[in-house]
């Protein structure tokens, strides 16, 4: 018996980029958002490498609307957005960019 599409697991990621990453990803993949199929969970870093985005060009990722470090594990069906360093705004600390990102060389650092 053929598997119903309603029962089939979603293997596609919905991917977006912000600021300059939007332009880079639009040029490579033709639209925003674009969809990318994965078979198994993958880290944000591994996904960025597959998509050709350099580590230094990403500060954090959003996964299903929540900010995470780049090493966070992404699952088939997730919605992903890559955010470059230096994104302005008063909510950077409230959203968790600072706390989730101390190991990232591209991260904004509070000067003491």
C-alpha positions as CSV (number, residue, x, y, z in Angstrom):
1,X,0.0,0.0,0.0
2,X,1.3,3.5,-0.9
3,X,2.1,5.8,1.9
4,X,-0.2,8.9,2.1
5,X,1.5,12.3,1.8
6,X,-0.3,13.3,5.0
7,X,1.6,10.5,6.8
8,X,4.9,11.1,5.1
9,X,7.6,12.7,7.2
10,X,8.5,16.3,6.3
11,X,12.2,16.3,5.2
12,X,12.5,19.8,4.0
13,X,13.9,22.7,5.8
14,X,12.5,26.2,5.2
15,X,15.6,28.5,5.0
16,X,16.0,32.2,5.2
17,X,18.9,34.7,5.6
18,X,18.9,38.1,7.1
19,X,20.7,41.3,5.9
20,X,23.6,40.4,3.5
21,X,22.9,36.7,3.9
22,X,19.5,37.2,2.3
23,X,21.1,38.5,-0.9
24,X,23.8,35.7,-0.9
25,X,21.2,33.0,-0.5
26,X,18.8,34.5,-3.1
27,X,21.5,34.6,-5.6
28,X,22.5,30.9,-5.0
29,X,19.0,29.4,-4.5
30,X,16.7,31.8,-6.4
31,X,14.1,32.7,-3.8
32,X,13.5,33.4,-0.2
33,X,12.6,31.4,1.6
34,X,14.0,28.4,-0.2
35,X,13.6,24.7,0.7
36,X,16.4,22.2,1.3
37,X,15.8,18.5,2.0
38,X,17.7,16.6,4.7
39,X,17.4,13.0,5.7
40,X,18.6,13.2,9.3
41,X,19.3,15.9,12.0
42,X,22.2,18.2,11.2
43,X,24.0,21.0,13.1
44,X,23.5,24.5,12.0
45,X,27.2,24.7,11.3
46,X,27.1,21.6,9.0
47,X,24.1,23.1,7.2
48,X,25.9,26.4,6.7
49,X,28.9,24.6,5.2
50,X,26.7,22.7,2.8
51,X,25.0,26.0,1.8
52,X,28.4,27.6,1.3
53,X,28.0,30.2,4.1
54,X,31.3,30.8,6.0
55,X,31.3,30.5,9.8
56,X,32.5,34.1,10.2
57,X,29.4,35.3,8.3
58,X,26.9,33.9,10.9
59,X,26.3,35.2,14.4
60,X,23.3,33.0,15.3
61,X,20.6,31.0,13.8
62,X,16.9,31.0,14.4
63,X,15.2,27.6,14.5
64,X,11.4,27.6,14.6
65,X,11.5,31.2,15.8
66,X,14.0,30.8,18.6
67,X,17.6,32.0,18.6
68,X,20.3,29.3,19.0
69,X,24.1,28.9,18.6
70,X,25.3,27.6,15.3
71,X,26.1,24.1,16.7
72,X,22.3,23.6,17.5
73,X,20.9,20.5,16.0
74,X,18.3,21.1,13.2
75,X,15.7,18.5,12.4
76,X,13.8,17.7,9.2
77,X,10.8,20.0,9.0
78,X,12.4,22.9,10.9
79,X,12.3,26.6,9.8
80,X,15.8,28.1,9.8
81,X,17.1,31.7,9.5
82,X,20.8,32.6,9.4
83,X,21.7,36.0,11.0
84,X,25.0,37.7,10.2
85,X,27.2,39.5,12.8
86,X,26.4,43.0,13.7
87,X,22.6,42.9,13.2
88,X,21.4,46.1,14.9
89,X,18.6,46.4,17.4
90,X,17.9,46.9,21.1
91,X,16.7,43.3,21.6
92,X,20.0,41.5,20.9
93,X,20.6,40.6,24.6
94,X,16.9,39.9,25.3
95,X,16.7,37.5,22.3
96,X,19.7,35.7,23.5
97,X,22.3,36.6,20.9
98,X,24.9,37.5,23.5
99,X,24.4,34.5,25.8
100,X,24.2,31.9,23.1
101,X,27.2,33.1,21.2
102,X,30.3,33.6,23.3
103,X,32.3,31.0,21.5
104,X,31.7,32.6,18.1
105,X,34.6,34.9,16.9
106,X,32.0,36.8,14.8
107,X,29.9,37.6,17.9
108,X,29.4,41.1,19.2
109,X,31.3,41.5,22.5
110,X,30.4,43.8,25.3
111,X,33.4,45.9,26.0
112,X,34.4,46.3,29.7
